[in-house]
Amino acid sequence: MTEEALAPLFAVRSEAGRSVRPPKTAELVARKLRRMIVDGELKDGDHLPHEAELMEHFAVSRPTLREAVRVLEAERLVEVRRGSRSGARVGVPGPEVLARPAALLLELSGATVADVYVAREAIEPAAARLLAETGTEEAFDELERIVDEAIPSSFAAGTFAKTATEFHLRMVQLAGNATLALIAGMLQEIYERHTTTVSAESRDTAWERYEANYKLFVRSQRKLIKLLRARDGAGAFAHWQKHMVVARALVLRDREDTQVRDLLE
């Protein structure tokens, strides 16, 4: 089917009877390539077929094909290295792609760090329950390794807060719900920055309290893992909800009104 024949097939009319602009041919090609990536026909790291092959497959011109590739490049689905003979390469984005725009919207709305913590309280206990009910032993083992190895090492290295926030994120990811994991990933930078700042201040000015909080956190992690292995969804939910409330009180003391924009500047 020729480039000219494609577009009229997509012409539709709105309920009011007004014509709706049919998508450009380049948009249709981008849509097809996007679907191939989503369906796994093109995987992360794969190179798109050569231009000549794609032009023949879609029966489009080189400018139209390149416009389609630019659409995917803007969506961060492909990476084009200028001057490279290998062409465009597929790159499946993660939550970090949305993290910056999401943070900007929070900044513009005047959101506080407290808002972010309350949101995480809605996400993480639900993920803990889901993980207890549907998670694998391999997932529980991974969390336990973080507690047994990464957390103690990070405490000795002074990077405990960063590793602790990574435990939170990984727990949500292992729960297997893509939507919860995406939201948690979007909020991760804000959560990590604030927690790291508070932790550093506490470490420098109140070591005993910092050490006590570390030990409390590790005990809480171990209890969560025990509940996960017992497949106690209700218990995991209740415990992690309490954990999140206590953590919020510790890190937001006298900082409840800190705005996201101040944290990210």
JOMO-V356312 format. One record per helix or strand of 3 or more residues. SS is the DSSP state (alpha for helix, beta for strand). FROM is the first residue (numbers start at 1). LEN is the number of residues. Records with the same first field share a line. If there is no record, write none. Layout:
SS=FROM-LEN  FROM-LEN
This chain:
alpha=3-6  25-14  51-8  62-13  96-14  113-22  137-21  160-15  178-28  207-23  233-19  260-5
beta=78-3  88-3
